[in-house]
Amino acid sequence: MKLQEMVGLAVFDVEDGKQIGKVLDFLLDDDWRITGIQLEGKAMFTSTVKVVLWEDIVAYGEDAVMIRNQQAIRKWDAENIQLTFSTGNGKLKELPLLTEDGILIGHVTDVYFDQEMGNTITGIEVSDGFISDLMEGRKVLPFTPGMTKGENAIMVPPNSEQRLEKAMNSVNG
């Protein structure tokens, strides 16, 4: 499943059956695991965000994310969130992927995770530009233990460009 497919999904409290918001973003850790979701916020002049930790998510599918109850919603200081998928200073989306020997593979467009493996990221969808996406489709770089997120790029091991696979649901495929 791709994270981008889950952004915007309704989030329901299974105890009351009440919709409590929508998924705005995903929180990640340095070990490339999803640690929680960030909910869309209504507050205009606050630096806190609403977060639900991964362990409080009961189920998720193509239509909704189900959480235990409303007590699972926590307020976090936005500046304390280090790594996210699509928003904030520590976002992965649109970062360049560079090999340690200086080859630009492309830019992050999405992140894959396997529902059966829980919250572990399995690959990164890469765009090499609009024209290349149309002509060849996007590619996926399977997760490699040597991947690290730096301040301005994701660093991957040398020869990673040879490990690229055709993306599922790609633009031309």
N, C-alpha and C positions, 0 to 999 in steps of 0.2 A: 504494500500500500504506500502511497505517496503522501507526504505531509500536506502538500498544497491541496490535495483532495479533501482534507479534513478542516482546513481553514474555512470558517464561516458556518460550520455545522452547528446546529442547535445543541445545547447542553441541558440535559434534564436531570432532575433530582428523582431517583427511583422511589424514594420513600413517599413523596407527595405527588409524584407525576407532574411536577411543575417545571416549566422551562425557566432556567435561571440565567440564560445568556447564550452567547455564541463564542466559538473558538476564534480567537484573534491570532494566536501564535503558539509556538512550542518552546519549552525551556529544555535545554540540553546541558549535559555535563562534559567534562574533559575526556571522559572515556567513551564518548559517542553514544550515549544513551539518552533517551527522552526521560526527563525527570518530572514533567508536568505540562499543563496547558495554561495559557493566559487567556482570560475572558475579555471580551469587549467591555470597555468601561464607559460609564456615563458621566463620571466626575470631570469637571472642566479644569479646575485649578488645584490639582493634587498631584503629588509625585508617587502615589501608591497605585499598584495594579492588583487586580483580582486574579488569583492563581489557584489551580487545583492540582495537587501532586498526583503523580502517576498511580500511586498505590490506592488513591481514592476513586479512581476510574473503574467502574464495575464492568463496562462493556463499551464498545464503539463499533459503528458500522458505517455504511455509506450515507445514512440519513441523520444519525444523531450520536452524541456521546452521552453515556449514562454515568452519573456519579452517585455515590452512596446517599448523601443528604446535603443539605445546605451548609452544615457545619464543616464540610470539606473545603469550602471556599475560604481562602486566606488572603489577607492583604499584605503585600510585600512592597518594600521600597523599590521603585523602578531602577534606581541606580545600583542596587545590589545584585541585579540580574546580569550575569556575565555573558551567557551564551544563549542565543535564540535562533530560530529558523529565519524569520523574515522582518523583524522590527528591532529597533534599538541599535546601540553602538556595537554590540557583539554579535551581529547577525551573520549567518552563513550565506543566505541568498545573495546572489550576484557577486560573491567573492571570486577572484580568480583562483584556479587550481594550477599550481606551478610544481614542476618536478624539482627535486633538489639539485639537478644539473641544469636548471634554467630554461626548461621548455614549458610554455604556456599551453595547457591542455584545453582550457575553456573557462567558462564561468558557471557557478552553481545556479541551477534553475529549480531543483527540487531535491528532496532527500527521501530515500526509500527505507522502509522498515518492514519486517516480516511479522505479521500478527501472531503467528505461532511462536515466534521467538520473544514476544513481549515488546519491550521498549528499546531493543537493540537496532541501531542503524545498520543497514546491510549494503547501502550503496548511495552514490551521489549522482544525480542527473546533471549532465554537463551540456552547455550550449557553446558552440563555436561561432555563433553569430547567426543572424536571421537567415541569410542566404544559405549558409551551410545547413541550418536546421531544415529548410525547405528541400534542399537537394539531397542531403544524406540522412536527415533525421537527427534527433538528439542521441547522445550516447550516455551510458551509465558506467561509472567507475566503481566496481565492487569495493566494499570496505577492505582496507588493508591496515594492519596494526601500525604501520609506519606513518599514517596520516596524522597531521597536527594542524590545528587552526592557529595561525599567527595573527598578528594585529591587522594585516592588510591582505593576507592570502592564506589559502589552505596549501600546506606543503605536503607533497606526496613523494614516495620513493622514486628513484630513477627508473625509467622504462615503463612507468605507469600508463603512458599513452598506448602501449601495446596491449593493455588489459581491458581497454574500453570495449563495451558491448552495446549493441543496438538497444535503445530504450523501448520499453513496452509503451504502447499508446503514443508513439512518437508522431511528430507532425506529419511525416510522409508515410508512416507505416502503420 
